[in-house]
Amino acid sequence: MKLSTIILVTSSVLLSGAAATPCDSAEICRRQCWRNQRQCEKGWYAKKLRNKCWTCCRKSKVDYVDDDYDHDYDYEEFDWV
């Protein structure tokens, strides 16, 4: 197999995942994941994720500027508190 073909296929696979990710999701959840339901602050609501743990979510990222928690949730990275 030619090197150019390998590079093309690898680039296509990597870029297709980025293209499928929405730029502005309708729901944003924090990275913290608790065993028990907690009281979320104003504008956030408690949500159980895949029957594993509880976190706080909000409907959209609009007008929210706290960069410490403004991340899409990654189910592989649990910060058990």
C-alpha positions in Angstrom: 0.0 0.0 0.0 1.3 3.4 -0.8 2.1 5.9 1.9 -0.2 8.5 0.3 -3.2 6.1 0.5 -2.5 5.4 4.2 -2.3 9.1 4.9 -5.5 9.8 3.0 -7.5 7.0 4.8 -6.2 8.1 8.2 -7.0 11.7 7.5 -10.5 10.8 6.4 -11.2 8.7 9.5 -10.0 11.4 11.8 -11.8 14.3 10.1 -15.1 12.4 9.7 -15.4 12.2 13.5 -14.8 15.9 13.9 -17.4 16.7 11.2 -20.0 14.5 12.9 -19.7 16.4 16.2 -22.2 19.2 16.6 -20.7 22.7 17.1 -23.4 23.8 19.6 -25.2 20.9 21.3 -28.7 21.3 22.8 -27.5 20.0 26.2 -24.2 20.4 28.0 -23.2 18.4 31.1 -20.4 18.8 33.6 -17.5 16.4 33.8 -18.2 15.6 37.5 -19.9 12.4 38.1 -21.4 11.6 41.5 -22.8 8.3 42.9 -25.7 10.1 44.4 -28.0 12.8 43.1 -26.8 16.3 44.1 -28.5 19.8 44.1 -27.4 21.6 41.0 -26.9 25.4 40.9 -29.3 27.8 39.2 -29.8 27.1 35.5 -28.6 23.5 35.8 -30.6 20.3 36.5 -29.6 16.8 37.8 -29.4 14.0 35.3 -28.4 10.3 35.6 -26.0 9.3 32.9 -26.3 5.7 31.5 -27.5 4.5 34.9 -24.0 5.0 36.3 -23.8 8.3 38.0 -25.3 11.8 38.4 -24.2 15.0 37.0 -25.5 18.5 36.4 -26.7 19.6 32.9 -28.2 22.6 31.2 -30.1 23.0 28.0 -27.6 25.0 25.9 -24.2 26.8 26.1 -25.7 30.2 25.0 -24.6 33.0 27.3 -22.6 30.7 29.5 -18.9 31.7 29.9 -17.6 29.7 32.8 -14.8 27.9 31.0 -14.1 25.5 33.9 -17.3 23.6 33.2 -18.2 24.4 29.6 -17.2 21.0 28.2 -19.1 18.3 26.4 -19.4 15.3 28.6 -17.1 12.4 27.9 -18.5 9.1 29.3 -15.0 7.6 29.4 -13.7 10.2 31.8 -15.4 10.0 35.2 -14.3 12.3 38.0 -15.8 10.4 40.9 -16.3 12.8 43.7 
